[in-house]
Amino acid sequence: MLNVILGLMAAAAVPAASAAPAAQIAPVATASAAQSAQATPSPEDKIRCKHYTETGSLAKVRKECHTEREWRLMADQGRRDASRMLNSGVNSAQQPQ
């Protein structure tokens, strides 16, 4: 019973004590909102996730997340690697033996 009374007294004291700091917190919140509006990330920094179904499984899904910039760089690297393999195969097939 004593715990209940002490709990009620503590709960009643909290709103009166927290009223003064709330006025001080509000300007800080608006300042951080202004900073976040100025520092909005570019579309290149937006994170995008792709889901891949594991081979041989109907339920297991792998999730891979990267920024748009990273996805573009990986696609470019894949294209360069494929082009290099195709060009090296063409050149070796055309060489006289």
N, C-alpha and C positions, 0 to 999 in steps of 0.2 A: 504494500500500500504506500509505503514511504517512497519507493522508487517511482510510482505513478505520479505522486504529487511533485517530486523533484523534476520529473520529466516535463510535466505541464508548466512548471515555473520556468524551466529553461527554454521551453518553446515560446512562452509568452515574452521572454526577455529578448529573443533573437530579432524579431521584426523591428523593435525600437532601436536596437543597436545598429542594424544594417541599413537604416534609412539614410544616415549621413554619408556613408561611403558610396552609396549608389549615385549620388550627385557627382562625386569625384570620378567615378568610373566612366560615366557617359561621354565626356570629352575624349577620353582615350579610345573608346570604341569607335567614335566617328573619325578619329585620326587614322586608326588602322584601316577603316573602310576606305578612306581616301587613298591610302598607300596601296591597298590591294587593287583599287580601280586603276591606278597608274601603272602598276606592275602586273597587268594581266598577261598570262603566258601567250606566246604566239601559237598559231595552229600547229606548227611543227613540234611543239612541246606537249601537245595533247597525247595522253596515253590511250592506246587502242589495244584491245585484247582479241586474240583469235583462239578459237576452240578447234582442236584436232581430235578426231576419233582414233584411238590406238588401233593398229592393224591387228586383226584377229580377235577383237573384242567388240561387242555391241554396246557395252555400257561405259567402258573406261574412256574418259575424255581428258585430254591434256590441254591446259590453258597456258598461252604464251602472251605476255604483255610487253610492249615496247612503245616508245614514242613514235609519232609519225615519221620523224627524221630517221630514227633507227630502222623502221620498216623500209623506208625508201633506200637507205644505204645497203641493207641486206639484199633487196631486190636488184639494185644496181650491181652488187658484187656477184650475185647469181648469174645475171646476164653476161657479165664479163667472163666468168668462168666457163659458161656454156659456149660463148663465142670462141674463146681460146681453145676449147676442146674440139669444136667443129672445124676451126681453121687448121689446127694441127693435124686432124684426121684427113682433111682434103689435101694438104701439102704432102703428107707422107704417101698418100695413094697416087699422087701424080709424079712422084720421083721415079726416074727410070732405074731398072734393076739390072 
